[in-house]
Amino acid sequence: MGKKRKQSDTQTAEPTKKDEGAPERPKRTLLGWKDKEEVEEQTESNPDSSSLVFRNKEKVMVTCSRRINYRYRHLMLNMVSLLPHCKKDNKVESKSSKGATLNELIELRGCSSCLFFECRKHQDLYLWMVKCPSGPSVKFLVNAVHTMEELKLTGNHLKGSRPLLTFSGNFEKDAHWKLLKEMIVQIFGTPKEHRKSKPYHDHVFVFSIVDDHIWFRNYQISVPHNESDKMVRGGLDKMTLVEVGPRFCLNPIKIFGGSFGGPTLYENPFYVSPNQIRALEKRQKAGKYAKKVKAKTRRKMHELSNPLEPDEFADMWRE
Protein backbone atom coordinates (compact mmCIF):
# COMPACT_ATOMS: atom_id res chain seq x y z
CA MET A 1 0.00 0.00 0.00
CA GLY A 2 1.15 3.45 -0.81
CA LYS A 3 1.81 6.00 1.85
CA LYS A 4 -0.82 8.61 2.57
CA ARG A 5 0.03 12.11 1.61
CA LYS A 6 0.29 14.65 4.30
CA GLN A 7 -2.69 16.97 4.74
CA SER A 8 -0.57 20.04 4.16
CA ASP A 9 0.27 18.82 0.68
CA THR A 10 -3.36 18.40 -0.31
CA GLN A 11 -4.33 21.92 0.72
CA THR A 12 -4.15 24.39 -2.11
CA ALA A 13 -3.55 28.07 -1.67
CA GLU A 14 -6.90 29.84 -1.28
CA PRO A 15 -7.45 32.77 -3.62
CA THR A 16 -7.39 36.15 -1.90
CA LYS A 17 -10.88 37.63 -1.64
CA LYS A 18 -11.42 41.05 -3.05
CA ASP A 19 -12.87 43.73 -0.87
CA GLU A 20 -16.57 43.57 -1.63
CA GLY A 21 -17.37 46.80 0.21
CA ALA A 22 -18.85 49.65 -1.85
CA PRO A 23 -16.51 52.52 -2.70
CA GLU A 24 -16.74 55.57 -0.49
CA ARG A 25 -19.42 57.96 -1.60
CA PRO A 26 -18.22 61.39 -2.76
CA LYS A 27 -19.17 64.44 -0.76
CA ARG A 28 -22.46 66.08 -1.65
CA THR A 29 -22.43 69.87 -1.94
CA LEU A 30 -24.75 72.65 -2.95
CA LEU A 31 -23.46 72.57 -6.53
CA GLY A 32 -23.39 68.77 -6.91
CA TRP A 33 -21.09 65.86 -6.05
CA LYS A 34 -17.46 66.44 -5.10
CA ASP A 35 -14.87 63.64 -5.09
CA LYS A 36 -12.87 63.01 -1.93
CA GLU A 37 -9.55 63.36 -3.77
CA GLU A 38 -10.58 66.78 -5.06
CA VAL A 39 -11.59 67.89 -1.57
CA GLU A 40 -8.27 66.64 -0.13
CA GLU A 41 -6.33 68.52 -2.80
CA GLN A 42 -8.21 71.71 -1.99
CA THR A 43 -7.71 71.30 1.76
CA GLU A 44 -3.96 70.66 1.28
CA SER A 45 -3.54 73.72 -0.90
CA ASN A 46 -5.79 75.89 1.27
CA PRO A 47 -6.44 74.73 4.86
CA ASP A 48 -9.25 77.29 5.27
CA SER A 49 -11.20 75.86 2.33
CA SER A 50 -13.79 74.06 4.46
CA SER A 51 -16.13 76.96 3.67
CA LEU A 52 -15.97 76.05 -0.03
CA VAL A 53 -18.06 72.93 0.66
CA PHE A 54 -21.31 74.71 1.47
CA ARG A 55 -24.61 72.97 2.13
CA ASN A 56 -27.70 75.14 2.48
CA LYS A 57 -29.67 73.85 5.48
CA GLU A 58 -32.13 76.73 5.78
CA LYS A 59 -35.30 75.85 7.73
CA VAL A 60 -38.11 78.32 8.39
CA MET A 61 -40.60 78.09 11.25
CA VAL A 62 -44.04 79.50 10.40
CA THR A 63 -46.49 80.27 13.20
CA CYS A 64 -49.09 82.83 14.21
CA SER A 65 -50.55 84.51 17.26
CA ARG A 66 -53.74 83.51 19.02
CA ARG A 67 -57.13 85.02 18.03
CA ILE A 68 -56.02 85.39 14.41
CA ASN A 69 -58.59 86.16 11.72
CA TYR A 70 -59.61 83.32 9.39
CA ARG A 71 -58.41 85.18 6.26
CA TYR A 72 -54.98 85.73 7.75
CA ARG A 73 -54.83 82.10 8.89
CA HIS A 74 -55.59 81.00 5.32
CA LEU A 75 -52.77 83.28 4.10
CA MET A 76 -50.38 81.62 6.54
CA LEU A 77 -51.43 78.15 5.30
CA ASN A 78 -50.89 79.30 1.70
CA MET A 79 -47.33 80.31 2.58
CA VAL A 80 -46.77 76.94 4.30
CA SER A 81 -47.83 75.14 1.12
CA LEU A 82 -45.46 77.31 -0.97
CA LEU A 83 -42.39 76.74 1.25
CA PRO A 84 -41.43 73.04 1.43
CA HIS A 85 -38.54 73.80 3.81
CA CYS A 86 -40.78 75.31 6.51
CA LYS A 87 -42.10 73.84 9.76
CA LYS A 88 -45.43 74.71 11.35
CA ASP A 89 -45.83 75.23 15.06
CA ASN A 90 -48.59 75.96 17.56
CA LYS A 91 -50.00 79.41 18.11
CA VAL A 92 -48.10 81.77 20.39
CA GLU A 93 -49.61 84.34 22.72
CA SER A 94 -48.96 87.86 21.41
CA LYS A 95 -47.35 89.45 24.48
CA SER A 96 -44.27 91.50 25.23
CA SER A 97 -42.39 88.27 26.08
CA LYS A 98 -43.19 86.57 22.75
CA GLY A 99 -39.62 87.12 21.50
CA ALA A 100 -38.02 84.86 24.12
CA THR A 101 -40.72 82.20 23.63
CA LEU A 102 -40.33 82.19 19.86
CA ASN A 103 -36.52 82.08 20.03
CA GLU A 104 -36.75 79.01 22.27
CA LEU A 105 -39.26 77.35 19.92
CA ILE A 106 -37.07 78.06 16.89
CA GLU A 107 -34.06 76.53 18.62
CA LEU A 108 -36.05 73.44 19.63
CA ARG A 109 -37.32 72.90 16.07
CA GLY A 110 -33.81 73.29 14.63
CA CYS A 111 -34.74 76.25 12.42
CA SER A 112 -32.69 79.27 11.43
CA SER A 113 -35.48 81.68 10.37
CA CYS A 114 -39.03 82.51 11.36
CA LEU A 115 -42.19 83.97 9.80
CA PHE A 116 -44.52 85.07 12.61
CA PHE A 117 -48.02 86.32 11.69
CA GLU A 118 -49.25 88.56 14.50
CA CYS A 119 -52.89 89.70 14.50
CA ARG A 120 -54.01 92.71 16.55
CA LYS A 121 -57.64 93.72 17.25
CA HIS A 122 -58.88 90.95 14.89
CA GLN A 123 -58.20 93.21 11.89
CA ASP A 124 -54.54 94.30 11.72
CA LEU A 125 -51.92 91.77 10.54
CA TYR A 126 -48.20 92.21 11.23
CA LEU A 127 -45.51 89.93 9.80
CA TRP A 128 -42.22 89.34 11.63
CA MET A 129 -39.41 88.13 9.35
CA VAL A 130 -36.59 87.01 11.64
CA LYS A 131 -33.16 85.41 11.36
CA CYS A 132 -32.39 83.48 14.53
CA PRO A 133 -30.72 83.59 16.96
CA SER A 134 -28.61 86.70 16.30
CA GLY A 135 -30.93 88.66 13.99
CA PRO A 136 -31.71 90.87 12.15
CA SER A 137 -35.50 91.02 12.25
CA VAL A 138 -38.06 93.06 10.31
CA LYS A 139 -41.61 93.99 11.25
CA PHE A 140 -44.10 94.56 8.41
CA LEU A 141 -47.70 95.68 8.22
CA VAL A 142 -49.55 93.37 5.81
CA ASN A 143 -52.12 95.02 3.52
CA ALA A 144 -54.19 93.99 0.47
CA VAL A 145 -54.43 90.34 1.48
CA HIS A 146 -55.98 87.95 -1.09
CA THR A 147 -55.68 84.21 -0.47
CA MET A 148 -55.72 81.42 -3.06
CA GLU A 149 -59.25 80.43 -2.04
CA GLU A 150 -60.56 83.96 -2.69
CA LEU A 151 -58.83 84.54 -6.03
CA LYS A 152 -59.62 81.19 -7.72
CA LEU A 153 -57.04 81.86 -10.44
CA THR A 154 -56.27 79.44 -13.27
CA GLY A 155 -52.55 79.06 -12.45
CA ASN A 156 -51.36 75.77 -10.99
CA HIS A 157 -47.85 74.54 -10.24
CA LEU A 158 -46.29 71.50 -8.62
CA LYS A 159 -46.41 71.50 -4.84
CA GLY A 160 -42.92 71.51 -3.37
CA SER A 161 -41.14 72.71 -6.50
CA ARG A 162 -38.37 75.29 -6.14
CA PRO A 163 -39.31 78.89 -7.01
CA LEU A 164 -37.37 81.46 -9.00
CA LEU A 165 -37.04 84.71 -7.04
CA THR A 166 -37.24 87.96 -9.02
CA PHE A 167 -36.80 91.47 -7.61
CA SER A 168 -37.38 94.91 -9.05
CA GLY A 169 -34.41 97.21 -9.58
CA ASN A 170 -35.45 99.40 -6.61
CA PHE A 171 -33.97 96.87 -4.17
CA GLU A 172 -30.45 98.05 -5.09
CA LYS A 173 -31.25 101.71 -4.32
CA ASP A 174 -30.86 101.93 -0.52
CA ALA A 175 -29.09 99.92 2.17
CA HIS A 176 -32.27 98.82 3.98
CA TRP A 177 -33.77 97.50 0.71
CA LYS A 178 -30.59 95.48 0.11
CA LEU A 179 -30.88 93.98 3.59
CA LEU A 180 -34.54 93.10 3.01
CA LYS A 181 -33.67 91.49 -0.34
CA GLU A 182 -31.00 89.29 1.27
CA MET A 183 -33.42 88.19 4.00
CA ILE A 184 -36.14 87.38 1.46
CA VAL A 185 -33.67 85.34 -0.62
CA GLN A 186 -32.62 83.30 2.40
CA ILE A 187 -36.14 82.71 3.75
CA PHE A 188 -38.19 82.22 0.55
CA GLY A 189 -35.49 80.42 -1.47
CA THR A 190 -35.89 76.63 -1.20
CA PRO A 191 -32.54 74.86 -0.56
CA LYS A 192 -31.24 72.66 -3.36
CA GLU A 193 -31.98 68.93 -2.95
CA HIS A 194 -34.14 69.48 0.12
CA ARG A 195 -35.91 66.23 1.01
CA LYS A 196 -39.41 67.73 0.64
CA SER A 197 -38.68 69.74 -2.51
CA LYS A 198 -38.98 68.73 -6.16
CA PRO A 199 -36.05 69.36 -8.55
CA TYR A 200 -38.10 71.64 -10.83
CA HIS A 201 -38.50 75.36 -11.37
CA ASP A 202 -42.08 75.87 -12.53
CA HIS A 203 -43.13 79.03 -10.69
CA VAL A 204 -41.81 82.51 -9.90
CA PHE A 205 -42.00 84.64 -6.74
CA VAL A 206 -42.09 88.31 -7.74
CA PHE A 207 -41.12 91.01 -5.20
CA SER A 208 -41.54 94.57 -6.45
CA ILE A 209 -41.33 97.93 -4.66
CA VAL A 210 -44.11 100.41 -5.42
CA ASP A 211 -44.71 103.47 -3.17
CA ASP A 212 -42.23 102.12 -0.59
CA HIS A 213 -44.27 98.92 -0.23
CA ILE A 214 -43.19 95.37 -1.20
CA TRP A 215 -45.82 93.69 -3.39
CA PHE A 216 -45.76 89.88 -3.60
CA ARG A 217 -47.05 87.83 -6.56
CA ASN A 218 -46.74 84.14 -7.44
CA TYR A 219 -46.82 83.06 -11.12
CA GLN A 220 -46.75 79.67 -12.81
CA ILE A 221 -44.34 79.24 -15.74
CA SER A 222 -46.57 77.77 -18.44
CA VAL A 223 -44.85 75.93 -21.32
CA PRO A 224 -46.60 74.27 -24.33
CA HIS A 225 -46.61 70.48 -24.08
CA ASN A 226 -47.78 69.42 -27.55
CA GLU A 227 -45.39 67.32 -29.65
CA SER A 228 -45.53 69.84 -32.49
CA ASP A 229 -45.00 72.83 -30.16
CA LYS A 230 -41.98 71.52 -28.26
CA MET A 231 -39.95 74.44 -26.98
CA VAL A 232 -36.35 74.88 -28.06
CA ARG A 233 -33.84 75.30 -25.24
CA GLY A 234 -33.73 78.96 -24.36
CA GLY A 235 -36.93 79.80 -26.25
CA LEU A 236 -38.45 82.18 -23.72
CA ASP A 237 -40.84 83.71 -26.26
CA LYS A 238 -43.22 80.73 -25.92
CA MET A 239 -43.27 80.81 -22.10
CA THR A 240 -46.21 82.52 -20.41
CA LEU A 241 -46.85 83.46 -16.80
CA VAL A 242 -50.16 82.55 -15.16
CA GLU A 243 -50.88 83.93 -11.70
CA VAL A 244 -51.48 81.42 -8.91
CA GLY A 245 -51.74 83.49 -5.73
CA PRO A 246 -51.74 84.52 -2.95
CA ARG A 247 -51.33 88.29 -3.08
CA PHE A 248 -50.27 90.61 -0.30
CA CYS A 249 -48.42 93.87 0.31
CA LEU A 250 -45.72 94.42 2.95
CA ASN A 251 -45.21 97.84 4.50
CA PRO A 252 -41.87 97.86 6.43
CA ILE A 253 -42.13 99.45 9.87
CA LYS A 254 -38.79 98.81 11.62
CA ILE A 255 -35.62 96.78 11.17
CA PHE A 256 -34.05 95.54 14.40
CA GLY A 257 -30.50 94.35 14.96
CA GLY A 258 -31.46 91.34 17.09
CA SER A 259 -34.04 88.57 17.01
CA PHE A 260 -37.53 90.02 17.76
CA GLY A 261 -35.93 93.17 19.13
CA GLY A 262 -32.63 94.87 19.74
CA PRO A 263 -31.23 98.15 18.43
CA THR A 264 -33.26 99.84 15.69
CA LEU A 265 -31.36 99.82 12.39
CA TYR A 266 -34.07 101.50 10.29
CA GLU A 267 -37.44 103.12 10.93
CA ASN A 268 -39.90 103.97 8.18
CA PRO A 269 -40.62 107.73 8.37
CA PHE A 270 -43.77 107.41 6.21
CA TYR A 271 -45.45 104.70 8.29
CA VAL A 272 -48.86 105.53 9.74
CA SER A 273 -50.38 102.99 12.13
CA PRO A 274 -53.90 101.64 11.44
CA ASN A 275 -55.06 103.05 14.81
CA GLN A 276 -54.24 106.58 13.67
CA ILE A 277 -56.08 106.03 10.38
CA ARG A 278 -59.19 104.77 12.18
CA ALA A 279 -59.06 107.68 14.65
CA LEU A 280 -58.87 110.14 11.74
CA GLU A 281 -61.87 108.48 10.07
CA LYS A 282 -63.85 108.76 13.32
CA ARG A 283 -62.97 112.45 13.59
CA GLN A 284 -64.17 112.99 10.03
CA LYS A 285 -67.46 111.25 10.82
CA ALA A 286 -67.80 113.30 14.00
CA GLY A 287 -67.18 116.46 11.92
CA LYS A 288 -70.07 115.49 9.61
CA TYR A 289 -72.43 115.15 12.59
CA ALA A 290 -71.30 118.50 14.00
CA LYS A 291 -71.98 120.10 10.60
CA LYS A 292 -75.51 118.68 10.61
CA VAL A 293 -76.21 120.07 14.11
CA LYS A 294 -74.90 123.49 13.12
CA ALA A 295 -77.04 123.47 9.99
CA LYS A 296 -80.16 122.69 12.08
CA THR A 297 -79.46 125.53 14.54
CA ARG A 298 -78.81 127.95 11.66
CA ARG A 299 -82.14 126.96 10.10
CA LYS A 300 -84.02 127.59 13.38
CA MET A 301 -82.35 130.98 13.85
CA HIS A 302 -83.23 131.90 10.28
CA GLU A 303 -86.89 130.94 10.82
CA LEU A 304 -87.04 132.99 14.03
CA SER A 305 -85.44 136.04 12.45
CA ASN A 306 -87.57 135.85 9.29
CA PRO A 307 -91.13 134.85 10.34
CA LEU A 308 -93.73 134.15 7.64
CA GLU A 309 -96.50 136.72 7.05
CA PRO A 310 -100.02 135.60 8.10
CA ASP A 311 -102.03 134.10 5.26
CA GLU A 312 -105.34 135.91 4.75
CA PHE A 313 -106.92 132.87 3.07
CA ALA A 314 -105.88 130.39 5.82
CA ASP A 315 -109.34 130.41 7.55
CA MET A 316 -111.45 130.59 4.42
CA TRP A 317 -112.78 127.02 4.43
CA ARG A 318 -113.08 126.52 8.19
CA GLU A 319 -116.68 127.85 8.22
Helices and strands as residue ranges (DSSP letters): H 7-10, E 27-29, E 32-34, H 36-45, G 49-52, E 60-64, H 70-82, E 86-88, H 98-108, E 113-120, E 124-131, E 137-146, H 148-151, E 161-167, G 169-172, H 175-188, E 198-210, E 213-222, G 236-238, E 240-243, E 247-258, E 261-267, H 274-305
